[in-house]
């Protein structure tokens, strides 16, 4: 089921809807993200198709006229893949593939494919495989694949049982097996977490591709894989970090995303346990992204869902080296937009009133790193003192990088 394969950059088109719950501006943001997802998975996007509907068509997601328009375009231009921005129902997938005669993917399937490519460890591969099978099960009527018979054939098939029913049974058995395997690994990981002693645990959280792994590498002087693609990190990485003689454990976790498939949230629950059991969260935000406020809201929503939203937190606005804005002319009387707001002006908005310590940095150039490290040190020290009230005198703050440069 789970295979890592090289991509020869398939040509694809994207399809999205403007609805009463999703205006044109919001759809453009989602479609930009979908195109980045497609690129990450190994596809190039030829064109985007959008349509305004009060709600998705129950039969083909888009209206019949738009479906015909897409069909004609993909046929004339020899496009092999059509990607929809929302999760399609089994019947919609079946109808679309029958009518367009090309590969149809939805956002969920695309994200699952990226996760399948990115999974490195046995644990991550098991989680992704479980999510894939749970996605596949209700869609067997359209994508029946003559699954390999994992049971002996003679005497194992019930009277009158069709091949597709046998495949369903095989998938259910496989799902049960994978869940049992994950439970075993979860127990092992819980034991590992308990064996880390009373050292303060800090977890990096944030939207996908905001620079968490780059920040992890800078703070821990390690080489966690980092790349300018979505979901570069799937496996949880834990490193010991020392700031000002104060040691703590730093965890890099999988990035969040809007419309994250429910199958993945369920499968990656144990990965999120690292966040749930952390003492302090470092919420990393890509301030150069025009939708960074939506990204913050998405991360906060998931933190609330896993009951981790009450934890102490440091807000780190990353990529200030990439931040740009369009300065308005003095005689321009049109309303200001996000694109007209400078970094200094952003700092004076709601960010200045945040209940969390807030810092603006570049993980790449290490700009404002001393200020960020001091903030992290202060928050970790608070937790450490509450845990060990008699040995705080052992630790003294200094900038590690500064100390190294002076030696």
Secondary structure, 3 states (H helix, E strand, C coil): CCCCCCCCCEEEEEEEEEECCECHHHHHHHHHHHHHHHHHHCEEEEEEEEEECCCCECCCECCHHHHHHHHHHHHHCCCCEEEECCCCCHHHHHHHHHHHCCEEEEHHHHHHHHHHHHCCCHHHHHHHHHHHHHHHHCCHHHHCCCCCCCCCCCCCCCCCCCHHHHHHHHHHHHHHHHHHHHHHHHHHHHHHHHHCCCCCEEEEEEECCCCHHHHHHHHHCCCCCCCCCCCCCCCCEEEEEEECCEEEEEEECCCECCCCCHHHHHHCHHHHHHHHCCCEEEEEEECCCCCHHHHHHHHHHHHHHCCCCCCEEEEEEECCCCCCCCCCCCCCCCCCCHHHCCHHHHHCCHHHHCCCEEEECECCCCECHHHHHHHHHHHHHHHHHHHCCCCHHHCCCCCHHHHHHHC
